Amino acid sequence: MKNIILIFLLGLGLMLPMIAFAETPDNDNCIMSEQVINDLKKEQENLKTKQNELAEREAEMAKREAAVEEQVQKLQELRKDVEKINAIHSKDNEEKITKVVETVEKMSPKNAAKLLASIDERLAVTAMQRINTPTLAKIMNSMEPQKLSQLTELMALGKKTAAASTAPGKVN
């Protein structure tokens, strides 16, 4: 019977077969069988194919990762733009609310009550929170009881606009 020695080196994920010689009983040197050699070649080809597939997948993942990072960058830039726009709108709203408050404070209590009862409740509450207390008391005395209770409840529950909550010089 032939003794065949087969040694495999495992390096960088490749199996590199080494052909070993074995001595037969009649002391002749022979090479391992062609079937073993063919099997090793097929296995080596399979490994190369798998390595190529893995490399392709890694490249695809790297591309996708770069695309995701690019999208994140764009979203961060958009967020900054939105924050700038919101700050501008907030400033504009603040100025408008201040003008409404100044106007309401200069009106007669009866006319101011009609105005506050007819505008959006959030705007009315925001304006009422900024009107000085003596003037607000006179306006509230002139308001219809039902509307007065609605607006007072909203004020008490803290239902106010963002501009009201960030008002720098809130007057009581």
Secondary structure as the mmCIF struct_conf table of DSSP 4:
data_model
#
loop_
_struct_conf.conf_type_id
_struct_conf.id
_struct_conf.beg_label_comp_id
_struct_conf.beg_label_asym_id
_struct_conf.beg_label_seq_id
_struct_conf.end_label_comp_id
_struct_conf.end_label_asym_id
_struct_conf.end_label_seq_id
STRN STRN1 LEU A 6 GLY A 11
TURN_TY1_P TURN_TY1_P1 LEU A 12 GLY A 13
STRN STRN2 LEU A 14 ILE A 19
STRN STRN3 ALA A 22 GLU A 23
TURN_TY1_P TURN_TY1_P2 PRO A 25 ASP A 26
STRN STRN4 ASN A 29 CYS A 30
HELX_LH_PP_P HELX_LH_PP_P1 ILE A 31 SER A 33
HELX_RH_AL_P HELX_RH_AL_P1 GLU A 34 LYS A 106
BEND BEND1 MET A 107 MET A 107
HELX_RH_AL_P HELX_RH_AL_P2 PRO A 109 SER A 118
BEND BEND2 ILE A 119 ILE A 119
HELX_RH_AL_P HELX_RH_AL_P3 GLU A 121 ARG A 130
BEND BEND3 ILE A 131 ILE A 131
HELX_RH_AL_P HELX_RH_AL_P4 THR A 133 ASN A 141
TURN_TY1_P TURN_TY1_P3 SER A 142 SER A 142
BEND BEND4 MET A 143 MET A 143
HELX_RH_AL_P HELX_RH_AL_P5 PRO A 145 LEU A 157
TURN_TY1_P TURN_TY1_P4 GLY A 158 GLY A 158
HELX_RH_AL_P HELX_RH_AL_P6 ALA A 162 SER A 165
TURN_TY1_P TURN_TY1_P5 THR A 166 THR A 166
TURN_TY1_P TURN_TY1_P6 PRO A 168 GLY A 169
#
